[in-house]
Amino acid sequence: MAFSGHIDSFTRDRLPPPSQRPTFLFDRPELAYPDRLNAVSSLIDGWRERGWDERPCLIGADETWSYGRLRDTVDRIARVLTEDYGVVPGNRVLLRGPNTPMLAACWLAVIKAGAVLVPTMPLLRAGELADVMRRAAATMALCDVRYLADLEEAAEPSMRIASFHGGELERRIAGKPAGFTPADTAADDVAVVAFTSGTTGTPKAAAHQHRHLLAIADLSPRSILRTTADDVFCGSPTMAFAYGLGGMLLFPLRIGASVVLVERGTSERLLDAVIRHKATVMFTVPTVYRGMLSVIESDARVAPALSSLRLCVSAGEPLPLSTFEAWRDATGIEILDSLGTTEMLNAVIHAVPGQVRPGATGKPVPGYEAMVVDDQFRPVPTGQVGRLAVRGPTGCLYLDDPRQETYVQNGWNLTGDAFHIDEEGYFWYHARTDDLIVSAGYKISGLEVENVLLNHELVEECAVVAAPDPVRGTIPKAFVVIRDGVEPDERLAEALQSFVKDHIAPYKYPRSVEFLHALPRTETGKVQRFKLRRRAWEHGDGEPGEDD
C-alpha cells in the first residue's frame, strides 16, 4: 500500500487483512497508474488543455452540460464540502438521487475532495438508508430534494445534509470560485463504498480504490466496445449500481464522449432518449429490453428510428436467448451480454461484437483472468459446470465482513456464479451457485428451464429455484408471471410443465408451478431469488415420488 492521503482512516482500517485480499493484476500498459492518483482529477481535469471545454458532456432532461461546466461545478461542490462542511479526506459522504447532471457532479466532487463516496439507490427507504449510514459511518449526505424525506427520517441529528436540484447546495456553490486542488490521494486509497443489491440477503459493503475506477474505464470500453469521443452513451441503470457507474459516468468521461442521463429508466423513456439524442451505445437490463420490444412491436415507426445505435449491452441478470433473438430480429443489433458484480465493479465476462455466440455470456474481459473450478478449487474439464473464479485489476474488498473469506480464495474472486467453458473458450452461465438445483442426483440449471418457459406465449417472466422434496431432495419450482388477461389455474400449470418437457430433457421440468403477480426484484432489476427459495421451502409443495 502507498502512503494514504486519508486523514480519516475509517475505510482503510476496516479492509480485510492482506491474506484475505484478492490478487490485483495491473500488468497491462494501460493500467500502469502512478502511486499518487486522484481518479476524478484524471477523468475531468485534462479536457481544458485539449480545448474541449465547450464539448457536450452530460445531457439531462432539460439541459446539456459541457465538459467545462461539469469541471467547474465539480470544483465548486468540492469547495463547499471542504470549506463549508469541513469534509476531510477519508470522510464518508452518502449520495442519493436519480441520474441527473447534478448527481454526476456531486459524485465526482466527493472523490476529488478525497472523501469516500457512498452511493445509494434512489428508492431505498429509511430503514435501509439508516443501515447504510451506520455501517459506512457516513458523516454527511448530498441528496436530491425530491428524495429527502426518507433520508431525513433515517439520519442521526449529527448528520449534515446538503440538498440539490434546487436546494441549498446550488445556493452555496453560487458563491464559490471555480478551481480546486484535488486531494493528494494514493492510487489504493478507497474512493467508493458500494453496497451490494441484496439478491442473497444482507447487503455487503464493497470498497473500491481510485485506481479501480480508472481500470474499468480503460479495459472493456476500449478493447471490446471500441467506444470513442464521438459516441453518445445512454442507459437505464442508476449510477449507484456498478453497471450504471461504468456506462453512465466513467466510460464516457474517460474518452470525452457524451452521455444521456435518464432519471427513470423505463422502456419508453429509454427509447425516447435514444431517438431524440441519436444515442450510439446503450446499457440496460434484459427486463427493459423485453419492455422495449413490446413498444417496437406495437409501433412500426420505432425500430427504424433506432438507426443511430451501434452497440447494445446487457448485464444485471441473465440474458434469455429468446430476448436476444427477438431484439436482433427487430433491430438488426445483437445484444452484447456481460457479467459483472458489485465486488468486481464492472464486467469481467463480456460478449465481443462480431463474435457473439447466442446463449453464451462471452469471454474474459482483457485484463482479467477467469476459470471454472470445483469445490476443492481445481479447474474442471471443458463442458463441466463449476464455480466462476476471476482476478484482475479490481476485486472484492468487503469492509468488516466475514463473507470476505468466502468470496476470495487463493487470491481469486469467487463470484457465486455457476458456468461451464466450451471448447472455444466461451463462458456459459447456468445459475448462481446456490441456485443450481440438485434433484435425484441430476444437476439442473434453473436458467435453462426459465429460457424455455419464456418462449411460451402466455409467460411474461419467470424464475426457477429449488424446492424441497422428500424423495429427490429438491425439485425445480417455477414462479411464473403470466400476461395480462390470462387466468392462472391448474390446467395452465400443467400446460407449462408439458411445454418444458417437449423442449428439454423431461427430468428438468418444473414439478411445481406457482403463479405470482410480479417477481420480487431489487431496485437494480435483479430477481431476489433468496426470497423465492425461502417461499418454496416454506410451502414445500412439490410432487414427491413421481418418476419419468
Phi, psi and omega in degrees: 000137174286168178295125186289144173268003182277130171280318175270113188265017186309308186290317182295325180293338185253008175292154178297155178298155183309325183293341181256004181271154177286161171282124178263133182251113178235038187271355178278146183304322183288352180253015182276076183274150177289162180295326176260121187207127168248111189300319183290322175301320178294330183282323191235347187277345184270352187286337178296317180296334177279353182077028186254019182301328182269000183290137178300141183231292183249120181256107181266189184295325184223011176200157178243129177265138173276169176298324178293317179295320179298312182298315181295322178292318177302314182295321180292320177295320179299323176295317178300314182300313186277321185274321184266327185249357175070023178293132179241159180306129180103339174299148177264130180239120180277144179234135184217129176155166178280173181293111175217162176304322181291323176298317179299318180296319177297316179307311184288323184295320180303314184285324177298328178283356178090359178280173180254120182279136174240088180286144180229147177297137186300332186262012174298143180267176188303315181298320179292319178296321180298320179295318179297314181297321180293313184289329178270352184051047179291136182253349182212156177220142170248127190217134171302133185302333182285351183237024185284327192304307182293325179294314180295326177294324184277334190287144171289157181303332182280349181292128176268130183234127174242123182266153176225183189070052182092030182240202185296325185299315179299322179296323181287318183290338179299335181263006182256142175284158175287163179097130179202131178281118183298146178300142181276078182265157175278153179302329182258015169289146178290130178253327186221139167244109183255128178271134179295162190279354173084027178292336181249011178127225184297124179301149179250148181265108183258121181269143178226139185271167178304316182293333179294323181297321179284325184300316182292333178278343182262001183249270188301322180297329182270313187277335183249306185278338180054042180288153180226175179296342180274353180287151173242111182276152170202167180171175182259335187289141176292154177293345177285347179263132184306320178300316179288327178302316179292299187292329185261356182215295189292317183299307181294320182296325184295332183247001179081024179272180176248159182220134177271121182261116181257121185292319178236110189278055176284165180301315182296315181294323180291317176300317179298319180295317179299312184292315185292321186254007179052051180297147181249335183229128183234135176241122174202189185247160182307322180301319180288323175302317179296322177296320179294325177299322178297320179293317181298319181294331183271347183219107184295346182279343189288308185305313178298332181285353180266019188295340179289335184294132173240341181222133174232122184247144178233145175197183175095325177203162182301140178271109179297142178302323180298323178291317178303311184292319181294319179293317178299317181293324184279326187243342186081005182248134176274129175288133177267107179287157178203159176227126174219176178220161175302323181294326180266352175080330177198196188294139173243336172240134188209138172286149184248132178306134180084352180230025183289133171249104185308129181100333177272150177287320179143212180233166181301139174297133176309131186106344177245150172247142182218147175209167177244127188234163176267188184292343177262012179066032174259135177303136182267158180295160176307133178089348182268139181282136177205198184263135178285128175237131182224156170208155183180208182282349175239165180180175188282124173225082178286143174274120172048056185219120181297344179290352175303319182296333179280322185284322182248122178222131179056031179083356180257152176265121176264105190286347183088014181250141178262127182224164159230157178249133179272182186293341180258011175085009175281141179263128182246121181282140176245313183180172162295147184301329178274003176255354175295131184260119177256110186234114181053038178090344178274140172263122185241130176274117177301327180298320180298318179293320179299318181299324177290312182300325181293344177277351178284136188296340183262356184266123177275310175201165183199165173213140182240125181227175180277136174238150184291148177213131185293339182260310185272352186090294173221162176225158173288130175240131181257126169260121191236134170253121183261165184292155181302142176089358179255134181266119179287138176203179183297325180295321177293319177302315180295323179295320178294320177298316179295323179300317179295315179301328182285344187246334176223176183308131186303331183293346182271354187293151179287113183283352174222137178232128176234133181266134178236156174287329179199152175277142176291129182227155170282172179294337179278000176096359181280139177291130178276082186294333180297328177290322178290321177298317179298318179295319180295320182285332177288324182277318178051052189245047178280196180245079187297139168086352183275131181245158177237000000 
